[in-house]
C-alpha cells in the first residue's frame, strides 16, 4: 500500500521523486523519504506527508542521481522519522524502499542481532536491508546477487527499489505480491508502484511479475528471475494521461470523481451497449460466455466497495439471468474450506487490480481448476494479467481513497454482464431487452441531472455534520447501496454508520432509534415500496430523523420523511447507479464540514496490497 518511485537519468532526481510521491500519496501518507547518490548516499526522511518531506529536501538542497522515494502506510512500526523509508544497512552504502510485508522478519531480526546487527527502528524493511548487507559483506558475490539471495530467504510480499553508492547509475528493483513497473524514457528510466508518478514523462512501461528482478540504468534495463534466468519483457502503452490525475479545479479528488460519473458510466458502456440492436457486446468475455452461463455457480470475491458492487451483481445475475451467485469477502475466501472446482466460475472485482486478498482468492480458485474472470480498472494490473478473461471498467484513474466512480463503473459492468447472460440463455425476451438497454443508456444523463444541483444535499449535510451515528436502510438492489453509503460516511467523516436490510431493523437496530438518530432510507424500487413504507413508519414512530432517497413515484415515502432527496425514476434493477450518488455527496459534504481530509482519510490507503 506504500508508494515507491525511483529515477535514473538526466533530470534532477529529487524533483522527479517529490513530484511523483505527491501523486502516489493516496497509497499512504504516514511518513515519506528520499535517497539520492551524489558521491555519497543522501537520505532524508520524515514523519508526515510528502509536503513536509519536500520542504526538508529543498531546505537541505538534496541533489544527486539516481534516486528513490517512498510514501508510507505503516504496517510494522509506528509512523515516525526512524521507521520512515528509505532504510540502510549499518555501513550506509545503499538505501532501500519497500512496499509489502516481510512475514518472517522477526526470526530474521533475531538471527541478525545474534550476529551483531543493531536496529534503529521497528520495521520489517530495516531487517531486509541488514540481511542484504550481511550476505554481501560475508561473501564474494556482487551486490545484485546479494539482493537475490536475501529475497530467496524472506517470506511475504515486497516491491523494492535499491540504490548503492558504488553503483551510481543503477537502481535494483524486485517484486513479489506488490506491484512494480519500469517506465521507459529517452536515456532515462523510472520505477514506480503504479503509473501515476511517471505519466508526465513516458507512456511506455514494463510490468514486473512476481519473483522478477531488474537492473535499471539511464540507458536501459535488464530483467531476470530471482534465480537469475534472463527474461524478455513486453512493453505496454499506458492508457491514461496527466489531466486525469489532476484535480481540474475541484477542491478534492473525491468531488471531481463523483462529478465524473455521468462520463465514466458512459465510457464504460461505449461500444458495449448496442441500443439499436438490443444487445451487449463484451469482447473480454468472448470464448468464455458458455462456460460462465453453464457454471454450477458463480462466486464473486472482492473487498470493501468492490464487495458491495458484487452484492449488487448477485441480485442482477439472479434476477436477469437466473444464475446462482455467492458473494464472498476475498479476505475470508481462503480461510474456510471452499468446495470450488472446475465446474465453478469465480469473478474477482478490484479497482486497482492489485488488491492482495482478492489476488489470493483468484490464485486459490485457479489452483482448484475454476475459471476466473476479472472486473478491474487498470490495464496491465496483476488481476488483469492473471485472470482467464474479464472486463475493464474504463473509469480512468481514481485518486480519492474513498472509492466513488469505481463503484458505479463496476455495477455498470455487472449489469451488462447480467443482460448478456440473460439474453444468451433465453431468460430475457426481446421486449424486455429493448426496455432495459434503453434505460441503461439513459443512466449517464440521469446521473448528470442529480449532479446539476447539490445544494439540498449540502443543507442536509450541514444539519447532521456532528451526528454521532447514522443508520442506512435499503431493500433488494438497494441493500448493498445502504452498505456502501454507510461505508463512505465512516471512511471520510469518521462518523459511525451501519447499513442494514430494512426488514432487519426490527431485529435489533431499532433499539438505537431516537430523536437524535439520522436514518437514511433508500426507497427507490417499486417492488419493495409497500414494505419500505412500513419500515419508514416504524422509524417515524420512534422519532428517528428520516432522510429519504426516493424517486418521483415514491410520494408516500417523501411525505413521511423529514428530508427527501429526489432521484430520477429508473427500472428497479438500475436504481443502485442513481441512488448511490446522493449518498456519496452526503458523505462528502459532511466530511468537508467536519474539516476532515477527504482525499486522504486517516489510517486508510487506496490500493490495499498487503493482507
VOMIKOL-476773 format. One record per residue (C-alpha): residue in one letter; x, y, z. Coordinates in steps of 0.1 Angstrom, whole numbers, always signed. Example, Ala and Ser with C-alpha at 12.3 -4.5 7.8 and 13.67 -1.06 7.14 Angstrom:
2
{node 'a', {+123, -45, +78}}
{node 's', {+137, -11, +71}}
! end
This chain:
611
{node 'x', {+0, +0, +0}}
{node 'x', {+30, +23, +2}}
{node 'x', {+41, +43, -28}}
{node 'x', {+75, +39, -45}}
{node 'x', {+91, +60, -72}}
{node 'x', {+127, +59, -85}}
{node 'x', {+145, +78, -112}}
{node 'x', {+178, +75, -131}}
{node 'x', {+186, +99, -160}}
{node 'x', {+194, +135, -169}}
{node 'x', {+168, +153, -147}}
{node 'x', {+170, +162, -111}}
{node 'x', {+161, +130, -93}}
{node 'x', {+148, +148, -62}}
{node 'x', {+124, +169, -82}}
{node 'x', {+111, +139, -102}}
{node 'x', {+107, +119, -70}}
{node 'x', {+90, +145, -48}}
{node 'x', {+65, +153, -76}}
{node 'x', {+59, +116, -81}}
{node 'x', {+54, +110, -43}}
{node 'x', {+27, +137, -43}}
{node 'x', {+9, +117, -69}}
{node 'x', {+14, +85, -50}}
{node 'x', {+3, +99, -17}}
{node 'x', {-31, +82, -19}}
{node 'x', {-12, +49, -14}}
{node 'x', {+0, +60, +21}}
{node 'x', {+8, +93, +39}}
{node 'x', {+21, +84, +74}}
{node 'x', {+57, +94, +65}}
{node 'x', {+79, +99, +35}}
{node 'x', {+115, +98, +24}}
{node 'x', {+140, +100, -4}}
{node 'x', {+176, +88, -11}}
{node 'x', {+199, +101, -38}}
{node 'x', {+235, +95, -48}}
{node 'x', {+259, +124, -51}}
{node 'x', {+293, +107, -45}}
{node 'x', {+278, +99, -11}}
{node 'x', {+244, +84, -2}}
{node 'x', {+219, +112, +9}}
{node 'x', {+189, +100, +29}}
{node 'x', {+162, +124, +40}}
{node 'x', {+130, +110, +57}}
{node 'x', {+104, +124, +80}}
{node 'x', {+71, +116, +97}}
{node 'x', {+42, +134, +79}}
{node 'x', {+31, +139, +44}}
{node 'x', {+51, +144, +13}}
{node 'x', {+48, +182, +15}}
{node 'x', {+68, +181, +48}}
{node 'x', {+95, +160, +30}}
{node 'x', {+95, +184, +0}}
{node 'x', {+102, +214, +23}}
{node 'x', {+130, +195, +40}}
{node 'x', {+146, +184, +7}}
{node 'x', {+145, +220, -6}}
{node 'x', {+160, +233, +27}}
{node 'x', {+188, +207, +26}}
{node 'x', {+193, +212, -12}}
{node 'x', {+193, +175, -18}}
{node 'x', {+209, +167, -52}}
{node 'x', {+222, +136, -69}}
{node 'x', {+212, +109, -93}}
{node 'x', {+198, +82, -93}}
{node 'x', {+172, +84, -65}}
{node 'x', {+144, +65, -49}}
{node 'x', {+115, +78, -28}}
{node 'x', {+87, +64, -6}}
{node 'x', {+54, +74, +10}}
{node 'x', {+44, +51, +37}}
{node 'x', {+12, +34, +50}}
{node 'x', {+25, +19, +83}}
{node 'x', {+24, -19, +89}}
{node 'x', {+53, -27, +112}}
{node 'x', {+63, +1, +135}}
{node 'x', {+45, +34, +142}}
{node 'x', {+48, +63, +119}}
{node 'x', {+79, +83, +129}}
{node 'x', {+112, +96, +114}}
{node 'x', {+132, +64, +121}}
{node 'x', {+106, +40, +107}}
{node 'x', {+102, +61, +76}}
{node 'x', {+118, +47, +44}}
{node 'x', {+144, +45, +28}}
{node 'x', {+163, +22, +51}}
{node 'x', {+200, +15, +50}}
{node 'x', {+224, -11, +64}}
{node 'x', {+249, -3, +92}}
{node 'x', {+275, +9, +67}}
{node 'x', {+251, +32, +48}}
{node 'x', {+263, +21, +14}}
{node 'x', {+229, +15, +0}}
{node 'x', {+193, +26, +6}}
{node 'x', {+161, +5, +1}}
{node 'x', {+124, +13, -1}}
{node 'x', {+98, -14, +3}}
{node 'x', {+61, -19, -2}}
{node 'x', {+47, -51, +13}}
{node 'x', {+52, -72, +45}}
{node 'x', {+82, -95, +53}}
{node 'x', {+63, -121, +74}}
{node 'x', {+94, -138, +88}}
{node 'x', {+111, -105, +97}}
{node 'x', {+111, -113, +135}}
{node 'x', {+131, -146, +130}}
{node 'x', {+155, -129, +106}}
{node 'x', {+160, -100, +130}}
{node 'x', {+168, -122, +160}}
{node 'x', {+193, -141, +139}}
{node 'x', {+209, -108, +127}}
{node 'x', {+211, -94, +162}}
{node 'x', {+230, -125, +173}}
{node 'x', {+255, -117, +146}}
{node 'x', {+259, -82, +160}}
{node 'x', {+235, -61, +139}}
{node 'x', {+219, -32, +157}}
{node 'x', {+185, -19, +146}}
{node 'x', {+173, +17, +149}}
{node 'x', {+136, +12, +143}}
{node 'x', {+108, -14, +143}}
{node 'x', {+102, -21, +106}}
{node 'x', {+104, -53, +86}}
{node 'x', {+121, -33, +59}}
{node 'x', {+151, -24, +80}}
{node 'x', {+156, -61, +87}}
{node 'x', {+157, -68, +49}}
{node 'x', {+183, -40, +45}}
{node 'x', {+205, -56, +71}}
{node 'x', {+200, -91, +57}}
{node 'x', {+212, -79, +22}}
{node 'x', {+242, -62, +39}}
{node 'x', {+251, -94, +59}}
{node 'x', {+251, -115, +28}}
{node 'x', {+271, -90, +7}}
{node 'x', {+297, -84, +33}}
{node 'x', {+304, -120, +41}}
{node 'x', {+306, -134, +6}}
{node 'x', {+324, -128, -27}}
{node 'x', {+292, -123, -47}}
{node 'x', {+283, -89, -62}}
{node 'x', {+256, -67, -47}}
{node 'x', {+228, -78, -72}}
{node 'x', {+234, -114, -62}}
{node 'x', {+233, -105, -25}}
{node 'x', {+199, -90, -31}}
{node 'x', {+187, -121, -49}}
{node 'x', {+199, -144, -21}}
{node 'x', {+183, -122, +6}}
{node 'x', {+149, -122, -13}}
{node 'x', {+151, -160, -15}}
{node 'x', {+152, -161, +23}}
{node 'x', {+122, -138, +30}}
{node 'x', {+86, -149, +33}}
{node 'x', {+58, -124, +24}}
{node 'x', {+54, -97, -1}}
{node 'x', {+76, -70, -15}}
{node 'x', {+81, -44, -41}}
{node 'x', {+115, -29, -36}}
{node 'x', {+139, -4, -51}}
{node 'x', {+175, +0, -41}}
{node 'x', {+204, +23, -49}}
{node 'x', {+241, +17, -40}}
{node 'x', {+268, +43, -37}}
{node 'x', {+293, +21, -56}}
{node 'x', {+268, +16, -85}}
{node 'x', {+260, +52, -93}}
{node 'x', {+240, +47, -125}}
{node 'x', {+218, +19, -113}}
{node 'x', {+185, +11, -95}}
{node 'x', {+178, -25, -85}}
{node 'x', {+141, -34, -83}}
{node 'x', {+122, -66, -74}}
{node 'x', {+86, -77, -69}}
{node 'x', {+66, -104, -52}}
{node 'x', {+30, -97, -45}}
{node 'x', {+33, -59, -45}}
{node 'x', {+30, -40, -79}}
{node 'x', {+60, -25, -95}}
{node 'x', {+67, -12, -130}}
{node 'x', {+95, +2, -151}}
{node 'x', {+90, +34, -171}}
{node 'x', {+110, +37, -203}}
{node 'x', {+122, +71, -214}}
{node 'x', {+148, +87, -237}}
{node 'x', {+181, +80, -218}}
{node 'x', {+161, +79, -185}}
{node 'x', {+142, +53, -167}}
{node 'x', {+118, +51, -138}}
{node 'x', {+105, +26, -113}}
{node 'x', {+72, +30, -95}}
{node 'x', {+43, +13, -77}}
{node 'x', {+19, +25, -104}}
{node 'x', {+19, +47, -134}}
{node 'x', {+7, +80, -118}}
{node 'x', {+42, +94, -109}}
{node 'x', {+57, +87, -143}}
{node 'x', {+29, +95, -167}}
{node 'x', {+42, +131, -172}}
{node 'x', {+74, +117, -187}}
{node 'x', {+66, +85, -205}}
{node 'x', {+37, +63, -218}}
{node 'x', {+59, +32, -221}}
{node 'x', {+61, +7, -192}}
{node 'x', {+72, -28, -184}}
{node 'x', {+53, -46, -156}}
{node 'x', {+74, -68, -133}}
{node 'x', {+58, -101, -123}}
{node 'x', {+62, -120, -91}}
{node 'x', {+98, -131, -83}}
{node 'x', {+113, -109, -110}}
{node 'x', {+142, -85, -106}}
{node 'x', {+155, -57, -127}}
{node 'x', {+187, -36, -130}}
{node 'x', {+176, -2, -143}}
{node 'x', {+201, +24, -157}}
{node 'x', {+197, +56, -176}}
{node 'x', {+203, +38, -209}}
{node 'x', {+182, +6, -203}}
{node 'x', {+171, -22, -181}}
{node 'x', {+176, -59, -177}}
{node 'x', {+150, -83, -161}}
{node 'x', {+156, -117, -147}}
{node 'x', {+140, -142, -123}}
{node 'x', {+152, -144, -87}}
{node 'x', {+172, -175, -99}}
{node 'x', {+190, -154, -125}}
{node 'x', {+171, -166, -156}}
{node 'x', {+171, -136, -181}}
{node 'x', {+137, -125, -194}}
{node 'x', {+124, -105, -223}}
{node 'x', {+95, -83, -213}}
{node 'x', {+67, -69, -233}}
{node 'x', {+65, -31, -234}}
{node 'x', {+30, -17, -227}}
{node 'x', {+15, +17, -237}}
{node 'x', {-3, +34, -208}}
{node 'x', {-40, +42, -213}}
{node 'x', {-40, +73, -191}}
{node 'x', {-29, +109, -193}}
{node 'x', {-17, +136, -169}}
{node 'x', {-50, +155, -169}}
{node 'x', {-68, +125, -154}}
{node 'x', {-47, +126, -123}}
{node 'x', {-50, +163, -116}}
{node 'x', {-79, +179, -96}}
{node 'x', {-90, +201, -126}}
{node 'x', {-102, +229, -104}}
{node 'x', {-121, +208, -79}}
{node 'x', {-113, +213, -42}}
{node 'x', {-109, +175, -38}}
{node 'x', {-103, +145, -60}}
{node 'x', {-133, +128, -44}}
{node 'x', {-157, +156, -56}}
{node 'x', {-141, +155, -90}}
{node 'x', {-146, +118, -92}}
{node 'x', {-182, +119, -80}}
{node 'x', {-188, +146, -107}}
{node 'x', {-172, +125, -134}}
{node 'x', {-196, +96, -130}}
{node 'x', {-220, +105, -158}}
{node 'x', {-190, +104, -181}}
{node 'x', {-174, +73, -166}}
{node 'x', {-206, +53, -168}}
{node 'x', {-210, +63, -204}}
{node 'x', {-173, +54, -211}}
{node 'x', {-179, +20, -195}}
{node 'x', {-208, +13, -219}}
{node 'x', {-193, +28, -250}}
{node 'x', {-190, +2, -278}}
{node 'x', {-206, -24, -255}}
{node 'x', {-242, -13, -251}}
{node 'x', {-256, -15, -286}}
{node 'x', {-290, +1, -281}}
{node 'x', {-303, +0, -317}}
{node 'x', {-296, -37, -319}}
{node 'x', {-308, -46, -283}}
{node 'x', {-276, -63, -274}}
{node 'x', {-245, -62, -253}}
{node 'x', {-210, -68, -267}}
{node 'x', {-183, -76, -241}}
{node 'x', {-153, -86, -261}}
{node 'x', {-134, -96, -229}}
{node 'x', {-158, -125, -225}}
{node 'x', {-156, -139, -260}}
{node 'x', {-148, -175, -257}}
{node 'x', {-158, -180, -221}}
{node 'x', {-195, -170, -221}}
{node 'x', {-208, -206, -225}}
{node 'x', {-188, -217, -195}}
{node 'x', {-200, -187, -175}}
{node 'x', {-236, -194, -183}}
{node 'x', {-234, -231, -177}}
{node 'x', {-214, -229, -145}}
{node 'x', {-226, -248, -115}}
{node 'x', {-225, -215, -97}}
{node 'x', {-208, -181, -99}}
{node 'x', {-188, -169, -69}}
{node 'x', {-179, -132, -67}}
{node 'x', {-150, -122, -44}}
{node 'x', {-140, -87, -36}}
{node 'x', {-132, -63, -7}}
{node 'x', {-147, -31, +5}}
{node 'x', {-166, -10, -20}}
{node 'x', {-160, -37, -47}}
{node 'x', {-177, -62, -24}}
{node 'x', {-207, -40, -23}}
{node 'x', {-207, -39, -61}}
{node 'x', {-205, -77, -61}}
{node 'x', {-236, -78, -39}}
{node 'x', {-255, -58, -64}}
{node 'x', {-242, -82, -91}}
{node 'x', {-257, -111, -72}}
{node 'x', {-292, -95, -74}}
{node 'x', {-286, -87, -111}}
{node 'x', {-273, -121, -122}}
{node 'x', {-301, -140, -103}}
{node 'x', {-329, -117, -114}}
{node 'x', {-319, -111, -151}}
{node 'x', {-301, -144, -159}}
{node 'x', {-313, -168, -133}}
{node 'x', {-278, -178, -125}}
{node 'x', {-270, -187, -88}}
{node 'x', {-244, -165, -72}}
{node 'x', {-225, -164, -40}}
{node 'x', {-206, -133, -28}}
{node 'x', {-175, -137, -6}}
{node 'x', {-152, -114, +12}}
{node 'x', {-120, -120, -6}}
{node 'x', {-101, -117, +27}}
{node 'x', {-121, -147, +41}}
{node 'x', {-123, -167, +9}}
{node 'x', {-92, -189, +16}}
{node 'x', {-97, -193, +53}}
{node 'x', {-128, -216, +51}}
{node 'x', {-130, -248, +31}}
{node 'x', {-142, -238, -3}}
{node 'x', {-158, -266, -24}}
{node 'x', {-147, -249, -56}}
{node 'x', {-136, -268, -87}}
{node 'x', {-137, -267, -125}}
{node 'x', {-175, -266, -125}}
{node 'x', {-175, -231, -109}}
{node 'x', {-166, -196, -121}}
{node 'x', {-150, -170, -98}}
{node 'x', {-154, -133, -106}}
{node 'x', {-129, -111, -88}}
{node 'x', {-136, -73, -86}}
{node 'x', {-109, -47, -78}}
{node 'x', {-105, -11, -88}}
{node 'x', {-67, -13, -88}}
{node 'x', {-63, -49, -99}}
{node 'x', {-37, -53, -72}}
{node 'x', {-58, -60, -40}}
{node 'x', {-38, -86, -21}}
{node 'x', {-67, -105, -6}}
{node 'x', {-85, -106, -40}}
{node 'x', {-54, -119, -57}}
{node 'x', {-51, -146, -31}}
{node 'x', {-87, -157, -38}}
{node 'x', {-80, -157, -76}}
{node 'x', {-50, -179, -72}}
{node 'x', {-68, -204, -49}}
{node 'x', {-96, -207, -73}}
{node 'x', {-73, -212, -103}}
{node 'x', {-53, -239, -84}}
{node 'x', {-86, -258, -80}}
{node 'x', {-95, -256, -117}}
{node 'x', {-122, -229, -116}}
{node 'x', {-123, -204, -144}}
{node 'x', {-115, -169, -130}}
{node 'x', {-129, -137, -146}}
{node 'x', {-118, -102, -136}}
{node 'x', {-135, -68, -134}}
{node 'x', {-110, -41, -128}}
{node 'x', {-100, -6, -138}}
{node 'x', {-63, -8, -145}}
{node 'x', {-50, -23, -178}}
{node 'x', {-18, -42, -171}}
{node 'x', {-26, -48, -134}}
{node 'x', {-19, -82, -118}}
{node 'x', {-56, -92, -118}}
{node 'x', {-59, -83, -155}}
{node 'x', {-29, -105, -163}}
{node 'x', {-37, -135, -141}}
{node 'x', {-74, -140, -148}}
{node 'x', {-87, -162, -177}}
{node 'x', {-108, -133, -191}}
{node 'x', {-126, -102, -179}}
{node 'x', {-139, -68, -185}}
{node 'x', {-122, -34, -178}}
{node 'x', {-144, -7, -163}}
{node 'x', {-126, +22, -181}}
{node 'x', {-133, +46, -152}}
{node 'x', {-100, +63, -155}}
{node 'x', {-76, +69, -126}}
{node 'x', {-93, +71, -92}}
{node 'x', {-71, +91, -68}}
{node 'x', {-95, +98, -39}}
{node 'x', {-91, +70, -13}}
{node 'x', {-128, +66, -8}}
{node 'x', {-140, +49, -40}}
{node 'x', {-169, +65, -59}}
{node 'x', {-167, +63, -97}}
{node 'x', {-152, +28, -94}}
{node 'x', {-184, +15, -77}}
{node 'x', {-207, +28, -104}}
{node 'x', {-184, +16, -132}}
{node 'x', {-183, -19, -116}}
{node 'x', {-220, -20, -112}}
{node 'x', {-224, -9, -148}}
{node 'x', {-202, -38, -160}}
{node 'x', {-221, -63, -138}}
{node 'x', {-254, -50, -152}}
{node 'x', {-241, -55, -188}}
{node 'x', {-228, -90, -179}}
{node 'x', {-262, -99, -164}}
{node 'x', {-280, -86, -195}}
{node 'x', {-257, -105, -218}}
{node 'x', {-260, -138, -199}}
{node 'x', {-298, -134, -196}}
{node 'x', {-301, -128, -233}}
{node 'x', {-278, -156, -242}}
{node 'x', {-296, -182, -220}}
{node 'x', {-331, -171, -230}}
{node 'x', {-342, -155, -198}}
{node 'x', {-347, -121, -212}}
{node 'x', {-372, -115, -240}}
{node 'x', {-368, -92, -270}}
{node 'x', {-391, -66, -255}}
{node 'x', {-375, -67, -220}}
{node 'x', {-340, -64, -235}}
{node 'x', {-351, -34, -255}}
{node 'x', {-366, -17, -224}}
{node 'x', {-335, -24, -202}}
{node 'x', {-309, -14, -228}}
{node 'x', {-327, +18, -235}}
{node 'x', {-330, +26, -197}}
{node 'x', {-294, +17, -191}}
{node 'x', {-283, +40, -219}}
{node 'x', {-302, +69, -201}}
{node 'x', {-283, +64, -169}}
{node 'x', {-255, +89, -176}}
{node 'x', {-280, +116, -183}}
{node 'x', {-299, +109, -151}}
{node 'x', {-267, +109, -131}}
{node 'x', {-258, +143, -146}}
{node 'x', {-293, +156, -136}}
{node 'x', {-286, +146, -100}}
{node 'x', {-253, +164, -101}}
{node 'x', {-267, +197, -115}}
{node 'x', {-278, +210, -82}}
{node 'x', {-264, +196, -49}}
{node 'x', {-275, +225, -27}}
{node 'x', {-303, +205, -10}}
{node 'x', {-278, +177, -1}}
{node 'x', {-254, +203, +13}}
{node 'x', {-282, +217, +35}}
{node 'x', {-290, +183, +49}}
{node 'x', {-253, +177, +55}}
{node 'x', {-250, +209, +75}}
{node 'x', {-278, +198, +98}}
{node 'x', {-262, +164, +105}}
{node 'x', {-225, +173, +105}}
{node 'x', {-220, +164, +141}}
{node 'x', {-243, +134, +144}}
{node 'x', {-225, +106, +163}}
{node 'x', {-242, +78, +144}}
{node 'x', {-261, +71, +112}}
{node 'x', {-283, +42, +101}}
{node 'x', {-288, +33, +64}}
{node 'x', {-317, +11, +53}}
{node 'x', {-323, -5, +19}}
{node 'x', {-341, -35, +3}}
{node 'x', {-333, -57, -26}}
{node 'x', {-309, -40, -50}}
{node 'x', {-305, -11, -26}}
{node 'x', {-294, -31, +4}}
{node 'x', {-258, -31, -9}}
{node 'x', {-263, +7, -17}}
{node 'x', {-271, +12, +20}}
{node 'x', {-239, -6, +30}}
{node 'x', {-219, +15, +5}}
{node 'x', {-235, +47, +18}}
{node 'x', {-226, +38, +54}}
{node 'x', {-190, +29, +44}}
{node 'x', {-185, +62, +26}}
{node 'x', {-196, +81, +57}}
{node 'x', {-173, +61, +80}}
{node 'x', {-143, +63, +57}}
{node 'x', {-142, +101, +52}}
{node 'x', {-161, +117, +81}}
{node 'x', {-152, +92, +109}}
{node 'x', {-189, +91, +119}}
{node 'x', {-201, +56, +130}}
{node 'x', {-226, +43, +105}}
{node 'x', {-242, +10, +97}}
{node 'x', {-262, -3, +67}}
{node 'x', {-289, -29, +71}}
{node 'x', {-316, -47, +50}}
{node 'x', {-346, -26, +60}}
{node 'x', {-366, -55, +74}}
{node 'x', {-337, -64, +97}}
{node 'x', {-341, -32, +116}}
{node 'x', {-368, -48, +137}}
{node 'x', {-343, -75, +148}}
{node 'x', {-320, -53, +169}}
{node 'x', {-311, -19, +153}}
{node 'x', {-345, -4, +160}}
{node 'x', {-333, -1, +197}}
{node 'x', {-309, +26, +186}}
{node 'x', {-335, +49, +171}}
{node 'x', {-345, +80, +189}}
{node 'x', {-349, +117, +181}}
{node 'x', {-311, +120, +176}}
{node 'x', {-306, +92, +151}}
{node 'x', {-305, +101, +114}}
{node 'x', {-318, +72, +93}}
{node 'x', {-311, +72, +56}}
{node 'x', {-338, +53, +38}}
{node 'x', {-332, +42, +2}}
{node 'x', {-368, +39, -12}}
{node 'x', {-364, +38, -49}}
{node 'x', {-375, +3, -60}}
{node 'x', {-412, -2, -69}}
{node 'x', {-414, -38, -60}}
{node 'x', {-404, -32, -24}}
{node 'x', {-422, +1, -19}}
{node 'x', {-450, -10, +3}}
{node 'x', {-426, -28, +27}}
{node 'x', {-403, +2, +28}}
{node 'x', {-431, +25, +37}}
{node 'x', {-439, +2, +67}}
{node 'x', {-402, +5, +78}}
{node 'x', {-402, +43, +74}}
{node 'x', {-434, +44, +96}}
{node 'x', {-416, +23, +122}}
{node 'x', {-387, +48, +123}}
{node 'x', {-410, +78, +124}}
{node 'x', {-430, +63, +153}}
{node 'x', {-397, +63, +173}}
{node 'x', {-389, +99, +163}}
{node 'x', {-360, +90, +141}}
{node 'x', {-347, +117, +117}}
{node 'x', {-356, +103, +83}}
{node 'x', {-336, +112, +52}}
{node 'x', {-352, +95, +22}}
{node 'x', {-336, +88, -12}}
{node 'x', {-367, +84, -34}}
{node 'x', {-379, +89, -69}}
{node 'x', {-409, +108, -82}}
{node 'x', {-431, +78, -79}}
{node 'x', {-425, +74, -41}}
{node 'x', {-446, +102, -29}}
{node 'x', {-457, +84, +3}}
{node 'x', {-421, +80, +14}}
{node 'x', {-414, +116, +6}}
{node 'x', {-443, +127, +28}}
{node 'x', {-432, +106, +57}}
{node 'x', {-396, +117, +56}}
{node 'x', {-383, +148, +73}}
{node 'x', {-359, +153, +44}}
{node 'x', {-362, +140, +9}}
{node 'x', {-335, +137, -18}}
{node 'x', {-352, +131, -51}}
{node 'x', {-336, +109, -78}}
{node 'x', {-348, +102, -113}}
{node 'x', {-371, +72, -119}}
{node 'x', {-353, +41, -134}}
{node 'x', {-360, +4, -136}}
{node 'x', {-357, -13, -103}}
{node 'x', {-325, -32, -112}}
{node 'x', {-308, +0, -123}}
{node 'x', {-315, +20, -91}}
{node 'x', {-281, +15, -75}}
{node 'x', {-265, +35, -102}}
{node 'x', {-285, +66, -93}}
{node 'x', {-293, +60, -57}}
{node 'x', {-256, +59, -46}}
{node 'x', {-248, +94, -60}}
{node 'x', {-266, +114, -33}}
{node 'x', {-251, +91, -6}}
{node 'x', {-216, +99, -19}}
{node 'x', {-224, +136, -19}}
{node 'x', {-239, +135, +16}}
{node 'x', {-207, +119, +30}}
{node 'x', {-185, +143, +11}}
{node 'x', {-203, +174, +24}}
{node 'x', {-204, +162, +60}}
{node 'x', {-167, +154, +59}}
{node 'x', {-159, +188, +45}}
{node 'x', {-179, +205, +72}}
{node 'x', {-160, +185, +98}}
{node 'x', {-127, +196, +82}}
{node 'x', {-117, +161, +75}}
{node 'x', {-90, +153, +49}}
{node 'x', {-115, +139, +23}}
{node 'x', {-90, +125, -1}}
{node 'x', {-67, +110, +25}}
{node 'x', {-87, +97, +54}}
{node 'x', {-68, +87, +85}}
{node 'x', {-55, +51, +86}}
{node 'x', {-66, +43, +51}}
{node 'x', {-48, +39, +17}}
{node 'x', {-61, +35, -17}}
{node 'x', {-47, +2, -30}}
{node 'x', {-45, -25, -3}}
{node 'x', {-16, -45, -15}}
{node 'x', {-9, -62, +19}}
{node 'x', {-30, -89, +35}}
! end
